[in-house]
């Protein structure tokens, strides 16, 4: 498959994202796998309507019986991907699809195994001329400190060489993602951090593209105190095992 005929599968884990899905669908043109955890707000019905509009080969709904966690949602969605690259991103529009072409450009130029979005760099790594500084909009000081602190903790303890471990906007080569997932033990939001640490330990190449993260337009954030505690425990477990 040549560089001009690559197919990109986008995995969107959803829970109560009915109002966000229509926006996302109009922005993306590749295969989109919607993994919904039995949302009570009608998310699945919206996904079915979008599949009727764009085609069931473009919008693929693969629901689950309940709220089973972010990490297992990616694993579930991966079973249905037909592309040779996989993009993971939030369905709440915090991750704008406009950055995807930069991910693809950086990957092609350097044949990277993974490209991850970062809120905490002003330039891409390796350099990409069209990249602009990353940042966060819509967060209060507390949430900014939590995010910065989580990244500082992981960077200090694990030295992964990636500036934004807690982000979830990434592009993977399909075989690379399959391999890393088999090695990853965590669930929930710790999953994202462990994926990058495992990638480095396994010798995969990782590039970074600055992104602007805008807090969700509709709905509420699902990050709570339990996830923060789990993250700290996950950092320690990785430190003692890798």
WOQUIMO-V432331 format. One record per residue. N is the residue number from 1. SS is DSSP state (A for helix, B for strand, O for the rest). PHI is phi as a letter, one per 20 degrees, with the letter a starting at -180 (999 if undefined). OMEGA is omega in whole degrees, -180 to 180 (* if undefined). Layout:
N | SS | PHI | OMEGA
N | SS | PHI | OMEGA
//
This chain:
1 | O | 999 | -176
2 | O | f | -178
3 | O | f | -178
4 | O | e | -177
5 | O | c | 177
6 | O | f | 176
7 | O | d | -177
8 | B | d | 177
9 | B | e | 180
10 | B | d | 177
11 | B | e | 179
12 | B | d | 172
13 | B | f | -178
14 | B | c | 168
15 | O | b | -176
16 | O | l | 179
17 | O | d | -176
18 | A | g | -177
19 | A | f | -177
20 | A | e | -176
21 | A | g | -179
22 | A | g | 179
23 | A | f | -178
24 | A | f | -174
25 | A | f | -180
26 | A | f | -178
27 | A | e | -173
28 | O | d | -176
29 | O | c | -179
30 | O | e | 175
31 | B | f | -179
32 | B | c | 179
33 | B | d | 179
34 | B | e | 179
35 | B | d | -176
36 | B | d | -178
37 | O | e | 176
38 | O | l | 179
39 | O | f | 178
40 | O | e | -173
41 | O | e | 179
42 | O | n | 179
43 | A | g | -177
44 | A | f | 179
45 | A | f | 176
46 | A | f | 179
47 | A | f | 179
48 | A | f | 178
49 | A | f | 179
50 | A | f | 176
51 | A | f | 177
52 | A | f | -178
53 | A | f | -174
54 | A | e | -178
55 | O | o | -179
56 | O | f | 175
57 | O | e | 180
58 | O | e | 178
59 | B | d | -173
60 | B | d | 180
61 | B | e | 178
62 | O | c | -175
63 | O | f | 175
64 | O | c | -171
65 | O | f | -177
66 | O | a | -179
67 | O | f | -170
68 | O | d | 175
69 | O | o | -175
70 | A | f | -177
71 | A | f | -180
72 | A | f | 176
73 | A | f | 177
74 | A | f | 179
75 | A | f | 179
76 | A | f | -179
77 | A | f | -178
78 | A | f | 180
79 | O | f | -175
80 | O | d | 180
81 | O | f | 176
82 | O | d | 178
83 | O | e | 175
84 | O | e | 170
85 | B | c | 180
86 | B | c | 175
87 | B | d | 174
88 | B | d | -178
89 | O | a | 177
90 | O | f | 179
91 | O | e | -174
92 | O | e | 177
93 | O | m | 172
94 | O | f | 177
95 | O | d | -177
96 | O | e | 179
97 | A | g | -179
98 | A | f | -180
99 | A | e | -177
100 | A | g | 177
101 | A | g | 177
102 | A | f | 175
103 | A | g | -177
104 | A | f | 180
105 | A | f | -179
106 | A | f | 180
107 | A | f | -178
108 | A | f | -176
109 | A | f | -175
110 | A | d | -179
111 | O | l | -178
112 | O | f | 176
113 | O | f | -176
114 | B | b | 168
115 | B | c | -179
116 | B | d | 176
117 | B | f | 179
118 | B | c | 176
119 | O | e | -166
120 | O | c | 173
121 | O | c | 177
122 | O | e | 177
123 | O | c | 178
124 | O | f | 176
125 | B | c | -5
126 | O | f | -173
127 | O | f | 176
128 | O | c | -170
129 | O | f | -175
130 | O | e | -180
131 | O | f | 177
132 | O | c | -174
133 | O | g | 178
134 | O | e | 179
135 | B | r | -180
136 | B | c | 177
137 | B | c | 175
138 | O | n | 178
139 | O | e | 172
140 | O | e | -176
141 | A | f | -179
142 | A | g | -178
143 | A | f | 176
144 | A | f | 180
145 | A | f | 178
146 | A | f | -179
147 | A | f | 179
148 | A | f | -179
149 | A | f | 179
150 | A | f | 179
151 | A | f | 179
152 | A | f | 179
153 | A | g | -178
154 | A | f | -179
155 | A | f | -179
156 | A | f | -174
157 | A | e | -170
158 | A | d | -180
159 | O | l | -176
160 | O | f | -180
161 | O | m | 179
162 | O | c | -172
163 | O | e | -175
164 | O | c | -176
165 | O | e | -175
166 | O | e | 177
167 | O | f | -178
168 | O | c | 178
169 | O | d | -172
170 | B | b | 173
171 | B | d | 180
172 | B | c | 161
173 | B | f | -175
174 | A | g | -179
175 | A | f | 179
176 | A | f | 179
177 | A | f | 178
178 | A | g | -179
179 | A | f | -177
180 | A | f | -180
181 | A | f | 179
182 | A | f | -180
183 | A | e | -173
184 | O | e | -175
185 | O | d | -172
186 | O | f | 173
187 | O | c | 178
188 | O | m | -173
189 | O | f | 175
190 | A | f | -178
191 | A | g | -177
192 | A | f | -180
193 | A | f | -179
194 | A | f | 180
195 | A | g | -180
196 | A | f | 179
197 | A | f | 178
198 | A | f | -179
199 | A | g | 179
200 | A | f | -179
201 | A | f | -180
202 | O | e | 175
203 | O | n | -180
204 | O | e | 180
205 | O | e | -176
206 | B | c | 174
207 | B | d | -180
208 | B | c | 176
209 | B | c | 177
210 | B | f | 177
211 | O | c | 172
212 | B | d | -179
213 | B | e | 179
214 | B | d | -177
215 | O | g | -173
216 | O | g | -180
217 | O | e | -180
218 | O | c | 176
219 | O | n | -177
220 | O | d | 176
221 | O | f | -179
222 | O | e | 178
223 | O | e | -179
224 | O | c | -177
225 | A | f | -180
226 | A | f | 180
227 | A | f | 179
228 | A | f | 178
229 | A | f | 179
230 | A | f | 179
231 | A | f | 180
232 | A | f | 177
233 | A | f | -180
234 | A | f | 177
235 | A | g | -180
236 | A | f | -180
237 | A | f | 177
238 | A | f | 179
239 | A | g | -177
240 | A | e | -175
241 | A | d | -178
242 | O | d | *
//
